[in-house]
Amino acid sequence: MSKIILTGDRPTGKLHLGHYVGSLRRRVQLQEQGGYDRMFVFMADVQALTDNADNPEKIRQSIVNVALDYLSAGLDPEKCTLYIQSQIPELTELTTYLMNLVTVSRLQRNPTVKTEIKMRNFEANIPVGFFCYPVSQAADITLFKATTVPAGEDQEPMLEQTRELVRRFNSTYGPVLVEPEIMLPESAIARRLPGTDGKEKMSKSLGNCIYLSDSADEVWRKVKGMYTDPTHLQVNDPGHVEGNAVFAYLDAFSTPQDFQDFLPEYQNLDELKDHYRHGGLGDMKCKKLLNNILNRLLDPIRQRRSEYQKDIPEIYNILRKGSESAREFAAQTMQEVRHAMRIDYFDDKEFIQEQQKLFNPE
C-alpha cells in the first residue's frame, strides 16, 4: 500500500508562527526527507465557508496569501501537490455517500465539534454544513487514501471518526478506503503556541499573532509588547517562565547556535531560564534575543515571498496544476468507490448484459 500524507489549512487569513511551528515546518521536513509516495497539501476553502458563508470574499482573498506562505516557507510544488478543496468536486460526492454511514447523534458526540460549536456561539443555530464538517473532513482524507495526517491532538476525535467511517464503508461495500493515522507534533509547545498576549492559542481573531509575512519592524513591535510575568516588576525580582509567552516562544524556536550568536554569555536556554527564575535578568533582554531569533527564521521566508509575489498569475497557475493533478487522483478513487457501491452503471458492461438477458430471456 502506498504511503500518502495529507494535510491542509483553512484559508481565512495569512499564516502565522503557530501554523509554522505546529504543522508547516514539519511538512517541509517531511517533504525533504521523502519516505512517502505522495504528499497532498490543500486549502480547505469549502470548510472555511461553513462558518464564513456570508463573507466569501474573505476566503477568496486569503487563497493567494496562504499559497505565498506555503511556497515561501519551503513547500515545493514539484515535491508535493498543492490544491484548492473546492476545485475537487469528487469531494462533495464522497461526502454525500459518507453522510449515509453516520448518525446525527454520533456527530453530536464528537468532542472537536462540540468545542468548535461553543467557540463560534453556534449552540442555538448550527449551520448544517458546519455540523457535518467531520464527514467532509473524512472525505478529504479518504478520497486521497491518506495513510498519515499531520495534525494536533485536538484533531484526534476527527481522525477517529474518519476511521469509523472507513470501517463502515469497507464492511458495507468493499475494501476501498484506507484508515489514516495521525502524526502529532514532535513537542508539546509545537502543539499549541500561545498568542503574544499569553492567551492559550495564537489566533487571527484575537489579534495576537506574528505572521510569517510580518516585516522585521512589525515583529519587533509585537515582541516588545509580549506578555511575560506580571510579578516580574523589577530586573532583580525572581521571574516565572511558566505561562510566560516569551519563554514559550524561546522553547519553540531557539537553538544553541542562537545563543552563541546573539547572547553568548548563556550557553543555552536552560541557563537563561535559571537566571530569570533567580532574578537579575530583565524582560527586555529576553525579548531582544527572541526578536533576533524570529527574524533569523523569518528573513529567508520574507525573501522568498518577495520573489514569489512578483508573479501572482504564476501562483494561481501552480494551484491550478496542483488541483488538476489532485483531481486525477480523486477521480480514480471515486471510480473504485462507485464500483464498490454498485452505482457505476455505465461502466459495468457485465451488469448491462445481465439486464439484457433478464428482460430478454432466450
C-alpha positions in Angstrom: 0.0 0.0 0.0 1.2 3.5 -0.9 2.3 5.8 2.0 0.5 9.1 1.5 0.5 12.3 3.6 -2.5 14.7 3.5 -2.7 18.0 5.4 -4.1 21.5 4.9 -5.3 24.8 6.3 -8.5 26.8 6.3 -7.7 29.9 4.1 -9.2 32.6 6.4 -6.1 34.9 6.5 -2.3 34.8 6.4 -0.5 32.0 8.2 1.3 32.8 11.5 4.0 31.3 13.7 1.5 29.0 15.3 0.8 27.4 11.9 4.5 27.3 11.2 5.6 25.5 14.4 2.5 23.4 14.6 2.5 22.0 11.1 4.2 23.9 8.3 7.7 23.4 9.5 7.0 19.6 9.8 5.5 19.5 6.3 8.7 21.0 4.8 10.8 18.5 6.7 8.7 15.5 5.6 8.8 16.8 2.0 12.6 16.9 2.1 13.1 13.6 3.9 11.0 11.6 1.5 9.7 8.2 2.6 6.2 8.9 1.3 4.9 8.1 -2.1 2.7 11.2 -2.3 2.1 14.4 -0.3 -1.0 16.4 -0.6 -1.4 19.9 0.9 -4.7 21.7 0.4 -6.5 24.9 1.2 -9.8 24.0 2.8 -11.9 26.8 1.4 -15.1 24.7 1.4 -14.6 24.0 5.2 -13.8 27.7 5.7 -17.1 28.7 4.1 -19.1 26.6 6.7 -18.7 29.5 9.2 -17.9 32.3 6.7 -20.8 31.7 4.2 -21.8 35.4 4.3 -18.2 36.6 3.6 -16.8 34.5 0.7 -14.5 37.4 -0.3 -12.5 36.8 2.9 -11.8 33.3 1.7 -11.1 34.4 -1.9 -8.6 37.0 -0.8 -6.9 34.5 1.6 -6.1 31.9 -1.1 -3.1 33.6 -2.6 -1.8 34.7 0.8 -1.8 31.1 2.1 -0.2 29.9 -1.2 2.5 32.5 -0.8 3.0 31.4 2.8 3.3 27.8 1.7 5.8 28.5 -1.0 7.9 31.0 1.0 8.1 28.5 3.9 9.6 25.9 1.6 6.8 23.8 0.2 7.8 22.8 -3.3 5.1 22.1 -5.9 7.5 19.7 -7.6 7.6 17.6 -4.4 4.1 18.0 -3.0 0.6 18.6 -4.6 -0.8 22.0 -3.6 -4.5 22.3 -4.4 -7.8 24.1 -3.5 -10.5 22.0 -1.9 -13.4 23.4 -3.9 -11.8 22.6 -7.2 -12.2 18.8 -6.5 -15.9 18.2 -7.0 -15.4 14.5 -6.2 -15.0 15.5 -2.6 -18.6 16.7 -2.5 -19.8 13.4 -4.0 -17.9 11.3 -1.5 -19.1 13.4 1.4 -22.7 12.7 0.4 -22.1 9.0 0.4 -20.3 9.0 3.7 -23.1 11.0 5.3 -25.3 8.0 4.9 -23.0 6.0 7.1 -23.0 8.2 10.2 -25.8 9.3 12.6 -26.6 12.8 13.9 -26.1 11.6 17.5 -22.6 10.4 16.6 -21.7 13.7 15.1 -23.0 15.5 18.2 -20.7 13.4 20.4 -17.6 14.5 18.5 -15.5 16.5 21.1 -13.9 18.7 18.5 -17.3 19.6 17.0 -18.6 20.4 20.5 -15.6 22.7 21.2 -15.9 24.4 17.8 -19.6 25.0 18.1 -19.2 26.6 21.5 -16.2 28.7 20.3 -18.3 30.1 17.5 -21.5 30.6 19.5 -23.4 28.2 17.2 -25.3 26.4 20.1 -28.7 27.7 19.0 -28.3 27.9 15.3 -25.7 25.4 13.9 -25.3 25.6 10.1 -25.7 22.1 8.6 -22.5 22.4 6.6 -20.6 23.2 9.8 -22.2 20.5 11.8 -21.3 17.9 9.1 -17.7 19.1 8.5 -16.3 15.9 10.2 -17.8 14.0 7.3 -16.4 16.4 4.8 -13.0 16.1 6.5 -13.3 12.3 6.3 -13.9 12.7 2.6 -10.8 15.0 2.3 -8.7 12.3 3.9 -10.1 9.1 2.3 -10.5 10.4 -1.2 -6.7 10.7 -1.4 -6.2 7.4 0.5 -4.0 9.2 3.1 -2.2 6.9 5.5 -0.8 9.8 7.6 -2.4 13.0 8.6 -0.1 15.5 10.5 -2.4 17.3 13.0 -2.7 18.5 16.5 -4.0 16.2 19.2 -7.3 18.2 19.2 -7.9 16.6 15.8 -7.7 13.0 17.1 -11.5 12.8 17.5 -11.9 13.8 13.9 -9.4 11.1 12.8 -11.2 8.5 14.9 -14.5 9.4 13.2 -12.8 9.1 9.8 -11.5 5.6 10.8 -15.1 4.7 11.8 -16.5 5.8 8.5 -13.8 3.9 6.6 -14.6 0.7 8.5 -18.3 1.2 7.9 -17.8 1.9 4.2 -15.5 -1.1 3.7 -17.7 -3.5 5.6 -20.8 -2.4 3.7 -19.4 -2.1 0.2 -15.9 -3.5 0.0 -12.2 -2.7 0.9 -11.7 0.6 -1.0 -10.9 3.3 1.6 -7.8 3.5 3.9 -7.8 4.1 7.6 -5.5 7.0 8.4 -3.1 7.5 11.3 -2.5 10.9 13.0 1.1 12.3 13.1 1.3 14.5 16.2 3.7 17.5 16.5 7.0 16.4 17.9 6.9 18.6 21.1 4.2 19.9 23.4 4.9 23.6 22.6 4.6 22.9 18.9 1.1 21.6 19.5 -0.2 24.9 20.7 1.9 28.0 20.5 0.4 30.7 22.8 -0.6 34.2 21.5 1.6 37.2 22.1 -0.8 38.2 24.8 -0.3 35.0 26.7 -3.6 33.6 25.7 -3.7 29.8 25.2 -3.7 29.9 21.5 -2.4 32.2 18.7 -5.5 33.3 16.8 -6.2 35.7 13.9 -9.5 36.6 15.5 -7.8 37.6 18.8 -5.2 39.7 17.1 -2.3 38.0 19.0 -0.4 36.6 16.0 3.0 37.1 14.5 2.6 36.4 10.8 5.1 34.7 8.5 4.8 37.8 6.3 5.4 40.4 9.1 8.2 42.8 8.5 11.2 43.0 10.9 9.7 46.2 12.4 6.3 44.5 12.9 7.9 41.6 14.6 9.8 43.8 17.0 6.7 45.8 17.8 4.8 42.6 18.7 7.7 41.1 20.6 8.2 44.2 22.7 4.5 44.0 23.7 4.5 40.3 24.5 3.1 39.0 27.8 5.8 37.9 30.2 5.4 37.6 34.0 3.2 40.2 35.7 5.1 39.7 39.1 8.5 40.4 37.5 8.3 44.2 38.1 12.0 44.9 38.7 15.0 43.4 37.0 16.2 41.8 40.3 12.8 40.2 41.0 12.6 36.4 40.6 10.6 35.6 37.5 8.4 32.8 36.2 9.0 31.1 32.9 5.8 29.0 33.1 3.0 30.9 31.4 5.5 33.4 30.1 4.9 33.9 26.3 8.5 35.0 25.6 9.9 31.8 27.1 7.3 29.7 25.3 8.5 31.1 22.0 12.1 30.6 23.0 11.2 27.0 23.8 9.7 26.6 20.3 12.3 28.4 18.2 15.7 28.9 19.9 18.8 26.8 19.2 22.2 26.6 20.9 23.6 28.4 17.8 21.2 31.3 18.5 22.7 31.8 22.0 26.2 31.6 20.6 25.4 34.3 18.0 23.1 36.6 19.9 23.6 36.1 23.7 27.0 34.2 24.2 27.0 34.8 28.0 24.5 31.9 28.1 25.2 28.5 26.6 21.6 27.5 26.2 18.0 28.2 27.1 18.2 26.4 30.4 20.8 28.8 31.7 18.7 31.8 30.6 15.7 30.3 32.4 17.7 29.7 35.6 18.9 33.3 35.6 15.4 34.6 35.0 13.9 32.5 37.9 16.6 33.7 40.3 16.3 37.3 39.4 18.7 39.8 37.8 17.5 39.3 34.2 15.3 41.9 32.5 12.4 41.1 30.2 13.7 43.4 27.5 16.9 41.4 27.2 14.9 38.2 26.7 12.7 40.0 24.2 15.7 41.3 22.2 17.0 37.7 22.0 13.7 36.4 20.8 13.4 39.2 18.2 16.8 38.2 16.8 15.8 34.5 16.7 12.5 35.2 15.0 13.9 37.5 12.4 16.7 35.0 11.6 13.9 32.4 11.0 11.6 34.8 9.0 14.2 36.6 6.9 14.6 33.8 4.2 10.8 33.3 4.3 10.3 37.0 3.6 12.9 37.0 0.8 11.2 34.0 -0.9 7.8 35.7 -0.5 9.0 38.9 -2.1 10.2 36.9 -5.2 7.0 34.8 -5.5 4.7 37.7 -5.2 6.2 39.4 -8.2 4.3 37.0 -10.4 0.9 36.3 -8.8 -0.6 34.8 -12.0 2.1 32.0 -11.7 0.9 31.4 -8.1 -2.6 30.7 -9.4 -1.1 28.6 -12.2 0.7 26.4 -9.6 -2.6 26.0 -7.7 -4.4 25.2 -10.9 -1.9 22.5 -11.9 -1.9 21.0 -8.4 -5.7 20.9 -8.4 -5.8 19.2 -11.7 -3.3 16.6 -10.5 -5.2 16.1 -7.3 -8.5 15.7 -9.2 -6.9 12.9 -11.4 -6.1 11.0 -8.2 -9.5 11.7 -6.8 -11.3 10.5 -9.9 -9.5 7.1 -9.7 -10.6 6.7 -6.1 -14.2 7.7 -6.9 -14.3 5.1 -9.7 -13.4 2.5 -7.1 -16.0 3.9 -4.7 -18.8 3.8 -7.3 -17.9 0.3 -8.4 -17.9 -0.9 -4.8 -21.3 0.8 -4.2 -22.7 -0.7 -7.4 -23.5 2.7 -8.9 -21.0 2.6 -11.8 -24.0 1.8 -14.1 -22.4 2.8 -17.5 -19.0 1.2 -16.8 -20.4 -2.2 -15.7 -20.7 -4.0 -19.0 -21.3 -7.3 -17.4 -24.3 -5.9 -15.4 -25.8 -4.4 -18.6 -25.6 -7.8 -20.3 -27.2 -9.4 -17.3 -30.1 -6.9 -17.5 -30.3 -7.7 -21.2 -30.8 -11.4 -20.5 -33.2 -10.7 -17.7 -35.6 -8.7 -19.9 -35.0 -10.8 -23.0 -34.7 -14.5 -21.9 -34.0 -16.9 -24.7 
